[in-house]
Amino acid sequence: MPYDIFISFKNTDAYGRETRDAAIAEDLFRRLTEQGLSVFFSKTILVEQGAAAYKAAIETALDEARVLVAVSTEVEYINSEWVAYERESFHNDILSGRKKNACIVPYLQNIHDLDVPRSLRNYQTFQIDASPASDVVDFIKRFLHAGEGNGQAVAEESELSLVTGKHLSTYSAQTREEFKRLKIQSVNTREADFNALRYVTERLGTDKGLRILDMGCAYGFVTKDRFSRYAGATVLGVDRGEELINFARENNTFDGAHYDVLDLECEDFEEKIEALMEAYNIEEFDIIFASLVLHHLKNPQKLLRRVRRYLSREGFIIIRGSDDGSILTHNDDGLIQKILDIHLSADGISDRMNGRKIYSQLISSGYKNVVMKSWIKDLSGLSLDERNDVFFERFAYRKNYIKKLADKDPYDAKKRADLKNITFYLNELENKFDDETFWYCEVDFVGIAQKR
């Protein structure tokens, strides 16, 4: 009977002890076989066929399987000789067209995005600490049943943004480039936030002892910069990325600051946020803050309704967003529109027209006294380094979305052309930002409201 699935994992460590990966792989093997699927699991094959036939059995299984599950909890394990050979062989067969209707399913933990092997980066990834084995099994069953694609479409068939109608944002903050970009962004958006916070604290009548929730705090750059100045404040920063929260705890802490992992769109959000509030002795929040978060979400208004109950009667919610429609330039030779046309047509991008929607999203989610504070940013008076920072923050990252799509389907001529074109346009636009006669501006949109 041909194998449907090949489970790749590091069986023993440098001391000959069984790894945690082996236990995870064995649990997957049991679950998958219970579903009637044929699974190659090396420990079982070694017992059944012996060492002499082991390598031949691996080669045969790699040829037959349509799904390879790459299990790893350590960088050294995923890069070990046999695990790397199995993964790369399978991936190369997919790229060459030898394998049709096949995919790799990474099931990982403790591996930063930058350390994930290139051959795994464009597949639907499951995190061991966030996704139960049953999710992986369900995904594989759907993929095998569908019998088409590389797994991405199957994973996302029910995961559509209620705002854009496209597949959910594939945005990830856990890359070296995004770390740098978010740090620059925290500086470039500072005045927009301070303007809103001054408005709020004037009406609260105090800036002392505030209880603040920062939703989607990432590495904590904005959290520390905006809120560490408030004496006696209790500040809770939450984000779904464990590595981001760990960085914030180690590098951006201050008196009264707490950082915790929380997915803003998880089903048990209320239970988890209430547990955190109890842990830090917070009855309600005076300020709920979110900077450039809502546009990544499947259902922004659902989150706004959820957090409303935790806002104090006199408190304020502050939502900052951006909007590509606010961009205004002189003498860009049409480059920005060409870049936007390619970027905004791509699947898996965030809602780049979010800024204009904040007012109505707040009103329809149970808030009142909504005020929009628009803050214009432009290049006038900026140094060359500051101009380059604006380009990096606002444009350089857009190529990454197109590259992901092109890498995922390297034989798609349109995707290759889009990548080639956006790379060229971005290089030309970067040269424009180096020219002090070139002018560019955009608007940060900040919505401020109280609950009805």
Secondary structure, DSSP 8 states (H G I E B T S, - for coil): ---SEEEE---B-TTS-B-HHHHHHHHHHHHHHHTT--EE-HHHHHHHH-GGGHHHHHHHHHHH-SEEEEEESSHHHHTSHHHHHHHHHHHHHHHHTSS-S-EEEEEESS--GGGS-GGGTTS--EETTTS-HHHHHHHHHHHHHH--SSSHHHHHTT-B-TTTSSB-----S-SHHHHHHHHHHHHHTHHHHHHHHHHHHHHHT-SSS-EEEEET-TTSHHHHHHHTTSTT-EEEEEES-HHHHHHHHHHS--TTEEEEE--TT-TTHHHHHHHHHHHTT-SSEEEEEEES-GGG-S-HHHHHHHHHTTEEEEEEEEEEEE-GGG-EEES-TTHHHHHHHHHHHSTT---TT-GGGHHHHHHHTTEEEEEEEEEEEESTT--HHHHHHHHIIIIITHHHHHHHHHHHSTT-HHHHHHHHHHHHHHHHHHHHHHSTT-EEEEEEEEEEEEE-
